[in-house]
Amino acid sequence: MNLQFESPKTKTSIIFALSILLAACGGGGGSDDPQTTKSDADKQPDKVEELRLVWEKLLPTTSFAYYSSPALSADEQTIYIGTAKNVRNDPAGSDVMVAYNRDGSEKWRYTLPNGEEVRSSPVVHNGNIYFTVDKRIGEFDKVYRDLVALNSSGEQIWRQRVSDYGFQTGSGLTKVAAFEGQIIYTGLDIRAFNAQTGESLFERLCNCEERQDRFVNGAVNYNGELVFYDEGRVLKLDLNSYELMGEFKDIDTFAGDLVYSTPAIDSNNNIYFGSEAGILYSFDDNLDLRWKFELPNPQVFEAPYIRSSVAIDESRSTIYFGTKNNDDSEFYALDINDKSIKWQVAITGDVYVSPTIGDNGNVYFSSESNLLYTYKPDGTLAWQYDLKANVTWSSPAIDSQGVLYIGTLSESNVSAASATGKLVAIQTDSTGLMPNTWSKIHRDNQNSGVVK
């Protein structure tokens, strides 16, 4: 099935200029300076628990786990993560998707050809691993983007081209959603593929080569609808009929806003996502605006931004997210119904990371301050762990033994040719994810992006 839609061409120059400005203001995330200062401002020595380390492993290439959040196999015996560098650095030229055994030993690696990099999180579906790769040739320039499918042994099953657009935004990352045997990609074009064969099932083509490709992350609700933000619109696409089932479009509401976060969905099909204007939006199942929560001085061109995706604890009617505002970043707990602030804490270092909620209600997240933070549901700091390396987009997974996995940048200057990130395993006080809720980015440890 092939559908086309009209491109809002009047926005092109605005979006392009905005993307450049945001990248210049730290849009790609990560500092080019040695990472030795910001952790001291937030570190509370009596709360740092170094004995929680289970293991840490250098990634098998001189690159970082910059964009990729770990995914776990269904039996939790394998951890998957991809590598890429900040867009301000040249591509490593040897990036990989790598699988680790639960004890930290390497199981296999899939080396990307042609100097590609993994600017996405892996998704595990029926034992296979799905992710996108970019052939990047500059901060805003790429040759193509492909969707890759591997089996559990790391062998390629299929590969499909999903984007030939030459320009792309400097910030953000992409991921696919996995729903009932389909793998769904969202960007300027929307595409669905048969998960096993790679056969194209649906295309919604923009045909707008003059525009920047962007990173659009969708989530699948209880109706089997893909929910996503598309430059001033919130849309719902039925994944059985591939018909648009709803649209929210209001210039005054979004006013040129951009979204790099991924939607979260609660048990009532309410949707939550943050934006570059520093606004957290909530829509109901009919795509009516429930409320919006604005950070101080909400403007698209100025921090603070919300790039952290929401985690939901429905048992406490609480949603969590972080902000990007350099040394004045924050972490918030809001009431899910009336958006009132339950608590907030100052964080020294941008919070791109999306929080993860354990089954005991503890909330885990990191930032560009080297630290992993653990907060209790009442806002009390439970403990910290010094990762000794910044974390940008990589967000935690937690297995049923309470082991948390997260990817990092390098302990040394990230601009050094030899700079190499890590995958770190840390023992928590939880025994898995908070059940029956959207407790982490992409919903679960397989990064499916689908409510259950």
Secondary structure, DSSP 8 states (H G I E B T S, - for coil): -EEE----GGGHHHHHHHHHHHIIIIIT---SS-S-SHHHHH--GGGB-GGGEEEEEE-SSSSBBSS---EE-TTS-EEEEE-B--TTS---S--EEEEEETTS-EEEEEE-STT-B--B--EEETTEEEEEEEEESSSSBEEEEEEEEE-TTS-EEEEEEEE--SBB-SS--B--EEETTEEEEESSSEEEEETTT--EEEEEE---TTS-B-----EE-TTSEEEEE-SSEEEEEETTT--EEEEEE-HHHHTT----S--EE-TT--EEEE-TTSEEEEE-TT--EEEEEE-SS-BTTBS-B--S--EEEGGGTEEEEE-B-GGGEEEEEEETTT--EEEEEEESS---S--EEBTTS-EEEE-TTSEEEEE-TTS-EEEEEE-SS--SS---EE-TT-EEEEE---SS-TTSTT---EEEEEE-S-SSB-TTS--STTSSTT---B--
